[in-house]
Amino acid sequence: MNTIRISLLAAAVLALSACGGKQPGDTIIDMQAEVCATGDPSVMQKYVSKKSQPAVGMIAAVMSEPAKAEQMKAQIKEECSKAGEIEILETKIEGDKATVRYRNPEGKEETDTLVKEDGEWKLDFNMDK
């Protein structure tokens, strides 16, 4: 009887620790999923840092033109239908900054920096890349 209780308690602890909050890589995965589901790259705005907002603002400006927006949405959805999933390879967290190395939907390795803002991990684009 005690063995069953200990096993159940251990399982509960593991389940709770797995739900212990979003990791930096989740931001990358969630953003990709939403962009693919909507075809609208301007949804990236909620996933990027305050410093990176101007870059997404440029995308939103293009999406405000109906003809270009429909063309871009169709192109994104087509690309997403052919793409694989994002695979997180490595995450390094140092305080409110994280570096995530991952394999993008096209199978290429990428590394992005994220910062924690208001308790959430946000992509922090380096505009000099």
Backbone as XML, in Angstrom:
<?xml version="1.0"?>
<chain id="A" units="angstrom">
  <residue number="1" name="MET">
    <atom name="N" x="0.824" y="-1.198" z="0.000"/>
    <atom name="CA" x="0.000" y="0.000" z="0.000"/>
    <atom name="C" x="0.870" y="1.264" z="0.000"/>
  </residue>
  <residue number="2" name="ASN">
    <atom name="N" x="1.919" y="1.293" z="0.850"/>
    <atom name="CA" x="2.811" y="2.448" z="0.895"/>
    <atom name="C" x="3.575" y="2.619" z="-0.403"/>
  </residue>
  <residue number="3" name="THR">
    <atom name="N" x="3.912" y="1.501" z="-1.045"/>
    <atom name="CA" x="4.623" y="1.562" z="-2.314"/>
    <atom name="C" x="3.771" y="2.254" z="-3.370"/>
  </residue>
  <residue number="4" name="ILE">
    <atom name="N" x="2.475" y="1.953" z="-3.386"/>
    <atom name="CA" x="1.565" y="2.580" z="-4.350"/>
    <atom name="C" x="1.472" y="4.076" z="-4.083"/>
  </residue>
  <residue number="5" name="ARG">
    <atom name="N" x="1.358" y="4.471" z="-2.808"/>
    <atom name="CA" x="1.283" y="5.895" z="-2.459"/>
    <atom name="C" x="2.542" y="6.640" z="-2.885"/>
  </residue>
  <residue number="6" name="ILE">
    <atom name="N" x="3.691" y="6.038" z="-2.632"/>
    <atom name="CA" x="4.952" y="6.678" z="-3.008"/>
    <atom name="C" x="5.033" y="6.815" z="-4.524"/>
  </residue>
  <residue number="7" name="SER">
    <atom name="N" x="4.632" y="5.786" z="-5.260"/>
    <atom name="CA" x="4.652" y="5.841" z="-6.719"/>
    <atom name="C" x="3.709" y="6.919" z="-7.237"/>
  </residue>
  <residue number="8" name="LEU">
    <atom name="N" x="2.512" y="7.002" z="-6.650"/>
    <atom name="CA" x="1.552" y="8.028" z="-7.068"/>
    <atom name="C" x="2.073" y="9.427" z="-6.746"/>
  </residue>
  <residue number="9" name="LEU">
    <atom name="N" x="2.685" y="9.584" z="-5.579"/>
    <atom name="CA" x="3.242" y="10.872" z="-5.189"/>
    <atom name="C" x="4.377" y="11.270" z="-6.136"/>
  </residue>
  <residue number="10" name="ALA">
    <atom name="N" x="5.242" y="10.322" z="-6.458"/>
    <atom name="CA" x="6.348" y="10.599" z="-7.378"/>
    <atom name="C" x="5.819" y="10.997" z="-8.754"/>
  </residue>
  <residue number="11" name="ALA">
    <atom name="N" x="4.790" y="10.302" z="-9.216"/>
    <atom name="CA" x="4.190" y="10.627" z="-10.514"/>
    <atom name="C" x="3.579" y="12.025" z="-10.492"/>
  </residue>
  <residue number="12" name="ALA">
    <atom name="N" x="2.927" y="12.384" z="-9.401"/>
    <atom name="CA" x="2.314" y="13.713" z="-9.286"/>
    <atom name="C" x="3.378" y="14.805" z="-9.287"/>
  </residue>
  <residue number="13" name="VAL">
    <atom name="N" x="4.467" y="14.574" z="-8.564"/>
    <atom name="CA" x="5.556" y="15.553" z="-8.523"/>
    <atom name="C" x="6.156" y="15.737" z="-9.907"/>
  </residue>
  <residue number="14" name="LEU">
    <atom name="N" x="6.390" y="14.652" z="-10.633"/>
    <atom name="CA" x="6.936" y="14.747" z="-11.988"/>
    <atom name="C" x="5.986" y="15.474" z="-12.926"/>
  </residue>
  <residue number="15" name="ALA">
    <atom name="N" x="4.703" y="15.193" z="-12.798"/>
    <atom name="CA" x="3.717" y="15.851" z="-13.663"/>
    <atom name="C" x="3.676" y="17.355" z="-13.381"/>
  </residue>
  <residue number="16" name="LEU">
    <atom name="N" x="3.709" y="17.728" z="-12.124"/>
    <atom name="CA" x="3.682" y="19.148" z="-11.769"/>
    <atom name="C" x="4.952" y="19.856" z="-12.206"/>
  </residue>
  <residue number="17" name="SER">
    <atom name="N" x="6.091" y="19.204" z="-12.089"/>
    <atom name="CA" x="7.335" y="19.856" z="-12.491"/>
    <atom name="C" x="7.397" y="20.027" z="-14.004"/>
  </residue>
  <residue number="18" name="ALA">
    <atom name="N" x="6.767" y="19.137" z="-14.744"/>
    <atom name="CA" x="6.744" y="19.268" z="-16.197"/>
    <atom name="C" x="5.906" y="20.464" z="-16.623"/>
  </residue>
  <residue number="19" name="CYS">
    <atom name="N" x="4.937" y="20.840" z="-15.800"/>
    <atom name="CA" x="4.073" y="21.979" z="-16.118"/>
    <atom name="C" x="4.571" y="23.255" z="-15.456"/>
  </residue>
  <residue number="20" name="GLY">
    <atom name="N" x="5.809" y="23.296" z="-15.068"/>
    <atom name="CA" x="6.342" y="24.376" z="-14.264"/>
    <atom name="C" x="6.532" y="25.695" z="-14.971"/>
  </residue>
  <residue number="21" name="GLY">
    <atom name="N" x="5.922" y="25.932" z="-16.082"/>
    <atom name="CA" x="6.041" y="27.222" z="-16.746"/>
    <atom name="C" x="6.667" y="27.087" z="-18.111"/>
  </residue>
  <residue number="22" name="LYS">
    <atom name="N" x="6.489" y="28.136" z="-18.874"/>
    <atom name="CA" x="6.997" y="28.148" z="-20.245"/>
    <atom name="C" x="8.511" y="28.301" z="-20.248"/>
  </residue>
  <residue number="23" name="GLN">
    <atom name="N" x="9.123" y="27.596" z="-21.161"/>
    <atom name="CA" x="10.556" y="27.695" z="-21.378"/>
    <atom name="C" x="10.800" y="28.635" z="-22.561"/>
  </residue>
  <residue number="24" name="PRO">
    <atom name="N" x="12.005" y="29.173" z="-22.686"/>
    <atom name="CA" x="12.282" y="30.093" z="-23.797"/>
    <atom name="C" x="11.966" y="29.493" z="-25.172"/>
  </residue>
  <residue number="25" name="GLY">
    <atom name="N" x="12.278" y="28.230" z="-25.370"/>
    <atom name="CA" x="12.014" y="27.592" z="-26.657"/>
    <atom name="C" x="10.532" y="27.512" z="-26.994"/>
  </residue>
  <residue number="26" name="ASP">
    <atom name="N" x="9.677" y="27.491" z="-25.963"/>
    <atom name="CA" x="8.233" y="27.457" z="-26.195"/>
    <atom name="C" x="7.774" y="28.697" z="-26.952"/>
  </residue>
  <residue number="27" name="THR">
    <atom name="N" x="8.426" y="29.824" z="-26.702"/>
    <atom name="CA" x="8.068" y="31.059" z="-27.405"/>
    <atom name="C" x="8.291" y="30.889" z="-28.909"/>
  </residue>
  <residue number="28" name="ILE">
    <atom name="N" x="9.398" y="30.292" z="-29.275"/>
    <atom name="CA" x="9.720" y="30.083" z="-30.689"/>
    <atom name="C" x="8.704" y="29.131" z="-31.323"/>
  </residue>
  <residue number="29" name="ILE">
    <atom name="N" x="8.407" y="28.043" z="-30.631"/>
    <atom name="CA" x="7.454" y="27.049" z="-31.140"/>
    <atom name="C" x="6.051" y="27.650" z="-31.240"/>
  </residue>
  <residue number="30" name="ASP">
    <atom name="N" x="5.623" y="28.353" z="-30.195"/>
    <atom name="CA" x="4.279" y="28.945" z="-30.191"/>
    <atom name="C" x="4.129" y="29.994" z="-31.289"/>
  </residue>
  <residue number="31" name="MET">
    <atom name="N" x="5.164" y="30.802" z="-31.479"/>
    <atom name="CA" x="5.100" y="31.830" z="-32.506"/>
    <atom name="C" x="4.976" y="31.186" z="-33.889"/>
  </residue>
  <residue number="32" name="GLN">
    <atom name="N" x="5.794" y="30.188" z="-34.149"/>
    <atom name="CA" x="5.745" y="29.504" z="-35.446"/>
    <atom name="C" x="4.363" y="28.889" z="-35.668"/>
  </residue>
  <residue number="33" name="ALA">
    <atom name="N" x="3.818" y="28.270" z="-34.643"/>
    <atom name="CA" x="2.504" y="27.636" z="-34.770"/>
    <atom name="C" x="1.425" y="28.663" z="-35.094"/>
  </residue>
  <residue number="34" name="GLU">
    <atom name="N" x="1.479" y="29.813" z="-34.424"/>
    <atom name="CA" x="0.451" y="30.829" z="-34.670"/>
    <atom name="C" x="0.613" y="31.478" z="-36.040"/>
  </residue>
  <residue number="35" name="VAL">
    <atom name="N" x="1.842" y="31.736" z="-36.439"/>
    <atom name="CA" x="2.068" y="32.303" z="-37.773"/>
    <atom name="C" x="1.562" y="31.317" z="-38.833"/>
  </residue>
  <residue number="36" name="CYS">
    <atom name="N" x="1.849" y="30.039" z="-38.664"/>
    <atom name="CA" x="1.396" y="29.044" z="-39.637"/>
    <atom name="C" x="-0.125" y="28.893" z="-39.630"/>
  </residue>
  <residue number="37" name="ALA">
    <atom name="N" x="-0.735" y="28.925" z="-38.457"/>
    <atom name="CA" x="-2.188" y="28.758" z="-38.366"/>
    <atom name="C" x="-2.937" y="29.930" z="-38.998"/>
  </residue>
  <residue number="38" name="THR">
    <atom name="N" x="-2.413" y="31.131" z="-38.822"/>
    <atom name="CA" x="-3.106" y="32.326" z="-39.321"/>
    <atom name="C" x="-2.591" y="32.789" z="-40.674"/>
  </residue>
  <residue number="39" name="GLY">
    <atom name="N" x="-1.341" y="32.435" z="-40.979"/>
    <atom name="CA" x="-0.706" y="32.950" z="-42.185"/>
    <atom name="C" x="-0.309" y="34.405" z="-42.049"/>
  </residue>
  <residue number="40" name="ASP">
    <atom name="N" x="-0.453" y="34.938" z="-40.857"/>
    <atom name="CA" x="-0.232" y="36.362" z="-40.607"/>
    <atom name="C" x="1.024" y="36.576" z="-39.761"/>
  </residue>
  <residue number="41" name="PRO">
    <atom name="N" x="2.109" y="37.043" z="-40.369"/>
    <atom name="CA" x="3.342" y="37.230" z="-39.602"/>
    <atom name="C" x="3.266" y="38.361" z="-38.583"/>
  </residue>
  <residue number="42" name="SER">
    <atom name="N" x="2.264" y="39.225" z="-38.687"/>
    <atom name="CA" x="2.163" y="40.315" z="-37.708"/>
    <atom name="C" x="1.781" y="39.805" z="-36.316"/>
  </residue>
  <residue number="43" name="VAL">
    <atom name="N" x="1.323" y="38.542" z="-36.197"/>
    <atom name="CA" x="1.036" y="37.982" z="-34.872"/>
    <atom name="C" x="2.318" y="37.802" z="-34.065"/>
  </residue>
  <residue number="44" name="MET">
    <atom name="N" x="3.460" y="37.929" z="-34.751"/>
    <atom name="CA" x="4.747" y="37.819" z="-34.063"/>
    <atom name="C" x="4.907" y="38.902" z="-32.994"/>
  </residue>
  <residue number="45" name="GLN">
    <atom name="N" x="4.146" y="39.967" z="-33.115"/>
    <atom name="CA" x="4.292" y="41.104" z="-32.216"/>
    <atom name="C" x="4.234" y="40.708" z="-30.744"/>
  </residue>
  <residue number="46" name="LYS">
    <atom name="N" x="3.358" y="39.777" z="-30.411"/>
    <atom name="CA" x="3.231" y="39.399" z="-29.004"/>
    <atom name="C" x="4.346" y="38.469" z="-28.528"/>
  </residue>
  <residue number="47" name="TYR">
    <atom name="N" x="5.182" y="38.005" z="-29.443"/>
    <atom name="CA" x="6.265" y="37.086" z="-29.092"/>
    <atom name="C" x="7.640" y="37.746" z="-29.070"/>
  </residue>
  <residue number="48" name="VAL">
    <atom name="N" x="7.727" y="39.024" z="-29.434"/>
    <atom name="CA" x="9.031" y="39.675" z="-29.507"/>
    <atom name="C" x="9.173" y="40.751" z="-28.434"/>
  </residue>
  <residue number="49" name="SER">
    <atom name="N" x="10.420" y="41.047" z="-28.105"/>
    <atom name="CA" x="10.728" y="42.032" z="-27.071"/>
    <atom name="C" x="10.321" y="43.432" z="-27.515"/>
  </residue>
  <residue number="50" name="LYS">
    <atom name="N" x="10.245" y="44.313" z="-26.546"/>
    <atom name="CA" x="9.915" y="45.713" z="-26.850"/>
    <atom name="C" x="10.929" y="46.305" z="-27.835"/>
  </residue>
  <residue number="51" name="LYS">
    <atom name="N" x="12.185" y="45.956" z="-27.657"/>
    <atom name="CA" x="13.253" y="46.447" z="-28.533"/>
    <atom name="C" x="13.066" y="45.969" z="-29.973"/>
  </residue>
  <residue number="52" name="SER">
    <atom name="N" x="12.451" y="44.815" z="-30.139"/>
    <atom name="CA" x="12.294" y="44.216" z="-31.461"/>
    <atom name="C" x="10.983" y="44.590" z="-32.153"/>
  </residue>
  <residue number="53" name="GLN">
    <atom name="N" x="10.129" y="45.333" z="-31.478"/>
    <atom name="CA" x="8.826" y="45.686" z="-32.046"/>
    <atom name="C" x="8.903" y="46.420" z="-33.385"/>
  </residue>
  <residue number="54" name="PRO">
    <atom name="N" x="9.870" y="47.328" z="-33.597"/>
    <atom name="CA" x="9.915" y="48.014" z="-34.897"/>
    <atom name="C" x="10.030" y="47.062" z="-36.093"/>
  </residue>
  <residue number="55" name="ALA">
    <atom name="N" x="10.754" y="45.989" z="-35.942"/>
    <atom name="CA" x="10.901" y="45.029" z="-37.042"/>
    <atom name="C" x="9.557" y="44.393" z="-37.382"/>
  </residue>
  <residue number="56" name="VAL">
    <atom name="N" x="8.800" y="44.047" z="-36.366"/>
    <atom name="CA" x="7.492" y="43.443" z="-36.595"/>
    <atom name="C" x="6.517" y="44.497" z="-37.106"/>
  </residue>
  <residue number="57" name="GLY">
    <atom name="N" x="6.718" y="45.734" z="-36.693"/>
    <atom name="CA" x="5.869" y="46.819" z="-37.176"/>
    <atom name="C" x="5.955" y="46.972" z="-38.683"/>
  </residue>
  <residue number="58" name="MET">
    <atom name="N" x="7.133" y="46.745" z="-39.233"/>
    <atom name="CA" x="7.299" y="46.822" z="-40.690"/>
    <atom name="C" x="6.469" y="45.738" z="-41.375"/>
  </residue>
  <residue number="59" name="ILE">
    <atom name="N" x="6.436" y="44.558" z="-40.777"/>
    <atom name="CA" x="5.638" y="43.467" z="-41.332"/>
    <atom name="C" x="4.152" y="43.820" z="-41.247"/>
  </residue>
  <residue number="60" name="ALA">
    <atom name="N" x="3.741" y="44.375" z="-40.117"/>
    <atom name="CA" x="2.343" y="44.762" z="-39.944"/>
    <atom name="C" x="1.938" y="45.802" z="-40.974"/>
  </residue>
  <residue number="61" name="ALA">
    <atom name="N" x="2.853" y="46.696" z="-41.327"/>
    <atom name="CA" x="2.555" y="47.720" z="-42.334"/>
    <atom name="C" x="2.274" y="47.075" z="-43.691"/>
  </residue>
  <residue number="62" name="VAL">
    <atom name="N" x="3.056" y="46.067" z="-44.045"/>
    <atom name="CA" x="2.834" y="45.359" z="-45.311"/>
    <atom name="C" x="1.490" y="44.633" z="-45.261"/>
  </residue>
  <residue number="63" name="MET">
    <atom name="N" x="1.170" y="44.055" z="-44.095"/>
    <atom name="CA" x="-0.072" y="43.301" z="-43.964"/>
    <atom name="C" x="-1.303" y="44.202" z="-43.983"/>
  </residue>
  <residue number="64" name="SER">
    <atom name="N" x="-1.115" y="45.504" z="-43.844"/>
    <atom name="CA" x="-2.262" y="46.418" z="-43.880"/>
    <atom name="C" x="-2.746" y="46.665" z="-45.309"/>
  </residue>
  <residue number="65" name="GLU">
    <atom name="N" x="-1.963" y="46.255" z="-46.295"/>
    <atom name="CA" x="-2.364" y="46.369" z="-47.694"/>
    <atom name="C" x="-3.045" y="45.059" z="-48.094"/>
  </residue>
  <residue number="66" name="PRO">
    <atom name="N" x="-4.369" y="45.071" z="-48.302"/>
    <atom name="CA" x="-5.124" y="43.824" z="-48.511"/>
    <atom name="C" x="-4.569" y="42.883" z="-49.575"/>
  </residue>
  <residue number="67" name="ALA">
    <atom name="N" x="-4.185" y="43.384" z="-50.720"/>
    <atom name="CA" x="-3.689" y="42.501" z="-51.788"/>
    <atom name="C" x="-2.382" y="41.814" z="-51.370"/>
  </residue>
  <residue number="68" name="LYS">
    <atom name="N" x="-1.472" y="42.592" z="-50.799"/>
    <atom name="CA" x="-0.195" y="42.022" z="-50.354"/>
    <atom name="C" x="-0.415" y="41.059" z="-49.189"/>
  </residue>
  <residue number="69" name="ALA">
    <atom name="N" x="-1.352" y="41.415" z="-48.303"/>
    <atom name="CA" x="-1.623" y="40.570" z="-47.142"/>
    <atom name="C" x="-2.125" y="39.193" z="-47.568"/>
  </residue>
  <residue number="70" name="GLU">
    <atom name="N" x="-3.060" y="39.152" z="-48.491"/>
    <atom name="CA" x="-3.593" y="37.866" z="-48.951"/>
    <atom name="C" x="-2.522" y="37.032" z="-49.641"/>
  </residue>
  <residue number="71" name="GLN">
    <atom name="N" x="-1.692" y="37.690" z="-50.437"/>
    <atom name="CA" x="-0.601" y="36.989" z="-51.124"/>
    <atom name="C" x="0.383" y="36.413" z="-50.103"/>
  </residue>
  <residue number="72" name="MET">
    <atom name="N" x="0.735" y="37.224" z="-49.092"/>
    <atom name="CA" x="1.687" y="36.781" z="-48.080"/>
    <atom name="C" x="1.102" y="35.636" z="-47.249"/>
  </residue>
  <residue number="73" name="LYS">
    <atom name="N" x="-0.174" y="35.740" z="-46.865"/>
    <atom name="CA" x="-0.814" y="34.675" z="-46.079"/>
    <atom name="C" x="-0.807" y="33.354" z="-46.842"/>
  </residue>
  <residue number="74" name="ALA">
    <atom name="N" x="-1.136" y="33.418" z="-48.124"/>
    <atom name="CA" x="-1.155" y="32.200" z="-48.936"/>
    <atom name="C" x="0.243" y="31.588" z="-49.024"/>
  </residue>
  <residue number="75" name="GLN">
    <atom name="N" x="1.250" y="32.429" z="-49.206"/>
    <atom name="CA" x="2.626" y="31.953" z="-49.307"/>
    <atom name="C" x="3.074" y="31.321" z="-47.992"/>
  </residue>
  <residue number="76" name="ILE">
    <atom name="N" x="2.758" y="31.966" z="-46.871"/>
    <atom name="CA" x="3.154" y="31.433" z="-45.564"/>
    <atom name="C" x="2.487" y="30.090" z="-45.314"/>
  </residue>
  <residue number="77" name="LYS">
    <atom name="N" x="1.187" y="30.008" z="-45.576"/>
    <atom name="CA" x="0.477" y="28.748" z="-45.329"/>
    <atom name="C" x="1.016" y="27.620" z="-46.211"/>
  </residue>
  <residue number="78" name="GLU">
    <atom name="N" x="1.372" y="27.944" z="-47.447"/>
    <atom name="CA" x="1.940" y="26.926" z="-48.334"/>
    <atom name="C" x="3.289" y="26.447" z="-47.794"/>
  </residue>
  <residue number="79" name="GLU">
    <atom name="N" x="4.139" y="27.387" z="-47.391"/>
    <atom name="CA" x="5.451" y="27.022" z="-46.844"/>
    <atom name="C" x="5.300" y="26.204" z="-45.566"/>
  </residue>
  <residue number="80" name="CYS">
    <atom name="N" x="4.359" y="26.591" z="-44.717"/>
    <atom name="CA" x="4.147" y="25.867" z="-43.455"/>
    <atom name="C" x="3.654" y="24.443" z="-43.700"/>
  </residue>
  <residue number="81" name="SER">
    <atom name="N" x="2.849" y="24.265" z="-44.749"/>
    <atom name="CA" x="2.322" y="22.925" z="-45.033"/>
    <atom name="C" x="3.433" y="21.958" z="-45.436"/>
  </residue>
  <residue number="82" name="LYS">
    <atom name="N" x="4.521" y="22.473" z="-45.963"/>
    <atom name="CA" x="5.644" y="21.639" z="-46.403"/>
    <atom name="C" x="6.727" y="21.506" z="-45.329"/>
  </residue>
  <residue number="83" name="ALA">
    <atom name="N" x="6.688" y="22.379" z="-44.335"/>
    <atom name="CA" x="7.765" y="22.453" z="-43.344"/>
    <atom name="C" x="7.607" y="21.411" z="-42.242"/>
  </residue>
  <residue number="84" name="GLY">
    <atom name="N" x="8.721" y="21.091" z="-41.632"/>
    <atom name="CA" x="8.720" y="20.195" z="-40.479"/>
    <atom name="C" x="8.449" y="20.978" z="-39.207"/>
  </residue>
  <residue number="85" name="GLU">
    <atom name="N" x="8.705" y="20.342" z="-38.101"/>
    <atom name="CA" x="8.502" y="20.984" z="-36.803"/>
    <atom name="C" x="9.813" y="21.556" z="-36.294"/>
  </residue>
  <residue number="86" name="ILE">
    <atom name="N" x="9.695" y="22.496" z="-35.388"/>
    <atom name="CA" x="10.875" y="23.054" z="-34.727"/>
    <atom name="C" x="11.329" y="22.066" z="-33.658"/>
  </residue>
  <residue number="87" name="GLU">
    <atom name="N" x="12.631" y="21.832" z="-33.616"/>
    <atom name="CA" x="13.206" y="20.940" z="-32.610"/>
    <atom name="C" x="14.196" y="21.744" z="-31.770"/>
  </residue>
  <residue number="88" name="ILE">
    <atom name="N" x="13.897" y="21.858" z="-30.490"/>
    <atom name="CA" x="14.788" y="22.572" z="-29.576"/>
    <atom name="C" x="15.978" y="21.663" z="-29.273"/>
  </residue>
  <residue number="89" name="LEU">
    <atom name="N" x="17.177" y="22.156" z="-29.547"/>
    <atom name="CA" x="18.393" y="21.372" z="-29.356"/>
    <atom name="C" x="19.098" y="21.704" z="-28.042"/>
  </residue>
  <residue number="90" name="GLU">
    <atom name="N" x="19.072" y="22.993" z="-27.678"/>
    <atom name="CA" x="19.781" y="23.409" z="-26.467"/>
    <atom name="C" x="19.229" y="24.748" z="-25.991"/>
  </residue>
  <residue number="91" name="THR">
    <atom name="N" x="19.085" y="24.874" z="-24.681"/>
    <atom name="CA" x="18.632" y="26.122" z="-24.080"/>
    <atom name="C" x="19.586" y="26.492" z="-22.952"/>
  </residue>
  <residue number="92" name="LYS">
    <atom name="N" x="20.083" y="27.725" z="-22.997"/>
    <atom name="CA" x="20.932" y="28.241" z="-21.924"/>
    <atom name="C" x="20.244" y="29.470" z="-21.340"/>
  </residue>
  <residue number="93" name="ILE">
    <atom name="N" x="19.973" y="29.429" z="-20.042"/>
    <atom name="CA" x="19.306" y="30.543" z="-19.370"/>
    <atom name="C" x="20.268" y="31.151" z="-18.364"/>
  </residue>
  <residue number="94" name="GLU">
    <atom name="N" x="20.442" y="32.462" z="-18.469"/>
    <atom name="CA" x="21.258" y="33.213" z="-17.513"/>
    <atom name="C" x="20.426" y="34.403" z="-17.055"/>
  </residue>
  <residue number="95" name="GLY">
    <atom name="N" x="19.763" y="34.246" z="-15.918"/>
    <atom name="CA" x="18.903" y="35.314" z="-15.410"/>
    <atom name="C" x="17.719" y="35.541" z="-16.327"/>
  </residue>
  <residue number="96" name="ASP">
    <atom name="N" x="17.586" y="36.778" z="-16.826"/>
    <atom name="CA" x="16.471" y="37.134" z="-17.702"/>
    <atom name="C" x="16.851" y="37.091" z="-19.182"/>
  </residue>
  <residue number="97" name="LYS">
    <atom name="N" x="17.909" y="36.364" z="-19.499"/>
    <atom name="CA" x="18.349" y="36.231" z="-20.883"/>
    <atom name="C" x="18.541" y="34.743" z="-21.185"/>
  </residue>
  <residue number="98" name="ALA">
    <atom name="N" x="18.144" y="34.341" z="-22.372"/>
    <atom name="CA" x="18.300" y="32.940" z="-22.763"/>
    <atom name="C" x="18.764" y="32.859" z="-24.208"/>
  </residue>
  <residue number="99" name="THR">
    <atom name="N" x="19.483" y="31.804" z="-24.487"/>
    <atom name="CA" x="19.900" y="31.500" z="-25.847"/>
    <atom name="C" x="19.336" y="30.124" z="-26.173"/>
  </residue>
  <residue number="100" name="VAL">
    <atom name="N" x="18.635" y="30.033" z="-27.300"/>
    <atom name="CA" x="18.030" y="28.770" z="-27.711"/>
    <atom name="C" x="18.592" y="28.375" z="-29.069"/>
  </residue>
  <residue number="101" name="ARG">
    <atom name="N" x="19.156" y="27.181" z="-29.111"/>
    <atom name="CA" x="19.639" y="26.614" z="-30.369"/>
    <atom name="C" x="18.604" y="25.584" z="-30.791"/>
  </residue>
  <residue number="102" name="TYR">
    <atom name="N" x="18.156" y="25.690" z="-32.043"/>
    <atom name="CA" x="17.093" y="24.801" z="-32.503"/>
    <atom name="C" x="17.232" y="24.509" z="-33.993"/>
  </residue>
  <residue number="103" name="ARG">
    <atom name="N" x="16.507" y="23.482" z="-34.418"/>
    <atom name="CA" x="16.434" y="23.154" z="-35.834"/>
    <atom name="C" x="15.111" y="23.738" z="-36.327"/>
  </residue>
  <residue number="104" name="ASN">
    <atom name="N" x="15.200" y="24.631" z="-37.318"/>
    <atom name="CA" x="13.999" y="25.300" z="-37.815"/>
    <atom name="C" x="13.179" y="24.348" z="-38.686"/>
  </residue>
  <residue number="105" name="PRO">
    <atom name="N" x="11.986" y="24.757" z="-39.110"/>
    <atom name="CA" x="11.129" y="23.860" z="-39.906"/>
    <atom name="C" x="11.753" y="23.379" z="-41.216"/>
  </residue>
  <residue number="106" name="GLU">
    <atom name="N" x="12.757" y="24.097" z="-41.711"/>
    <atom name="CA" x="13.445" y="23.670" z="-42.935"/>
    <atom name="C" x="14.609" y="22.737" z="-42.638"/>
  </residue>
  <residue number="107" name="GLY">
    <atom name="N" x="14.842" y="22.459" z="-41.352"/>
    <atom name="CA" x="15.902" y="21.538" z="-40.962"/>
    <atom name="C" x="17.252" y="22.183" z="-40.690"/>
  </residue>
  <residue number="108" name="LYS">
    <atom name="N" x="17.328" y="23.508" z="-40.759"/>
    <atom name="CA" x="18.594" y="24.204" z="-40.513"/>
    <atom name="C" x="18.689" y="24.615" z="-39.047"/>
  </residue>
  <residue number="109" name="GLU">
    <atom name="N" x="19.915" y="24.576" z="-38.521"/>
    <atom name="CA" x="20.118" y="25.012" z="-37.139"/>
    <atom name="C" x="20.151" y="26.523" z="-37.058"/>
  </residue>
  <residue number="110" name="GLU">
    <atom name="N" x="19.490" y="27.052" z="-36.034"/>
    <atom name="CA" x="19.481" y="28.482" z="-35.757"/>
    <atom name="C" x="19.681" y="28.689" z="-34.261"/>
  </residue>
  <residue number="111" name="THR">
    <atom name="N" x="20.097" y="29.889" z="-33.908"/>
    <atom name="CA" x="20.225" y="30.274" z="-32.506"/>
    <atom name="C" x="19.572" y="31.634" z="-32.338"/>
  </residue>
  <residue number="112" name="ASP">
    <atom name="N" x="18.687" y="31.741" z="-31.369"/>
    <atom name="CA" x="18.031" y="33.013" z="-31.076"/>
    <atom name="C" x="18.219" y="33.369" z="-29.610"/>
  </residue>
  <residue number="113" name="THR">
    <atom name="N" x="18.209" y="34.666" z="-29.369"/>
    <atom name="CA" x="18.286" y="35.189" z="-28.015"/>
    <atom name="C" x="16.889" y="35.613" z="-27.590"/>
  </residue>
  <residue number="114" name="LEU">
    <atom name="N" x="16.561" y="35.320" z="-26.346"/>
    <atom name="CA" x="15.283" y="35.742" z="-25.785"/>
    <atom name="C" x="15.545" y="36.469" z="-24.488"/>
  </residue>
  <residue number="115" name="VAL">
    <atom name="N" x="14.653" y="37.373" z="-24.141"/>
    <atom name="CA" x="14.730" y="38.083" z="-22.874"/>
    <atom name="C" x="13.403" y="37.916" z="-22.158"/>
  </residue>
  <residue number="116" name="LYS">
    <atom name="N" x="13.463" y="37.976" z="-20.844"/>
    <atom name="CA" x="12.247" y="37.854" z="-20.058"/>
    <atom name="C" x="11.703" y="39.253" z="-19.797"/>
  </residue>
  <residue number="117" name="GLU">
    <atom name="N" x="10.479" y="39.490" z="-20.268"/>
    <atom name="CA" x="9.794" y="40.766" z="-20.053"/>
    <atom name="C" x="8.437" y="40.474" z="-19.426"/>
  </residue>
  <residue number="118" name="ASP">
    <atom name="N" x="8.174" y="41.097" z="-18.316"/>
    <atom name="CA" x="6.895" y="40.906" z="-17.614"/>
    <atom name="C" x="6.601" y="39.424" z="-17.383"/>
  </residue>
  <residue number="119" name="GLY">
    <atom name="N" x="7.644" y="38.658" z="-17.058"/>
    <atom name="CA" x="7.491" y="37.249" z="-16.732"/>
    <atom name="C" x="7.369" y="36.312" z="-17.927"/>
  </residue>
  <residue number="120" name="GLU">
    <atom name="N" x="7.464" y="36.840" z="-19.148"/>
    <atom name="CA" x="7.343" y="36.005" z="-20.346"/>
    <atom name="C" x="8.605" y="36.101" z="-21.189"/>
  </residue>
  <residue number="121" name="TRP">
    <atom name="N" x="8.968" y="34.981" z="-21.814"/>
    <atom name="CA" x="10.128" y="34.966" z="-22.705"/>
    <atom name="C" x="9.738" y="35.563" z="-24.046"/>
  </residue>
  <residue number="122" name="LYS">
    <atom name="N" x="10.544" y="36.529" z="-24.510"/>
    <atom name="CA" x="10.287" y="37.227" z="-25.774"/>
    <atom name="C" x="11.538" y="37.137" z="-26.643"/>
  </residue>
  <residue number="123" name="LEU">
    <atom name="N" x="11.323" y="36.936" z="-27.938"/>
    <atom name="CA" x="12.442" y="36.932" z="-28.883"/>
    <atom name="C" x="13.045" y="38.327" z="-28.951"/>
  </residue>
  <residue number="124" name="ASP">
    <atom name="N" x="14.358" y="38.381" z="-28.957"/>
    <atom name="CA" x="15.067" y="39.653" z="-28.994"/>
    <atom name="C" x="15.917" y="39.662" z="-30.254"/>
  </residue>
  <residue number="125" name="PHE">
    <atom name="N" x="15.355" y="40.220" z="-31.328"/>
    <atom name="CA" x="16.035" y="40.196" z="-32.612"/>
    <atom name="C" x="17.254" y="41.103" z="-32.605"/>
  </residue>
  <residue number="126" name="ASN">
    <atom name="N" x="18.315" y="40.593" z="-33.200"/>
    <atom name="CA" x="19.513" y="41.389" z="-33.421"/>
    <atom name="C" x="19.397" y="41.928" z="-34.848"/>
  </residue>
  <residue number="127" name="MET">
    <atom name="N" x="19.101" y="43.184" z="-34.979"/>
    <atom name="CA" x="18.856" y="43.779" z="-36.287"/>
    <atom name="C" x="20.145" y="43.923" z="-37.100"/>
  </residue>
  <residue number="128" name="ASP">
    <atom name="N" x="21.298" y="43.643" z="-36.481"/>
    <atom name="CA" x="22.574" y="43.765" z="-37.183"/>
    <atom name="C" x="22.964" y="42.477" z="-37.895"/>
  </residue>
  <residue number="129" name="LYS">
    <atom name="N" x="22.187" y="41.412" z="-37.758"/>
    <atom name="CA" x="22.531" y="40.119" z="-38.374"/>
    <atom name="C" x="22.485" y="40.210" z="-39.870"/>
  </residue>
</chain>
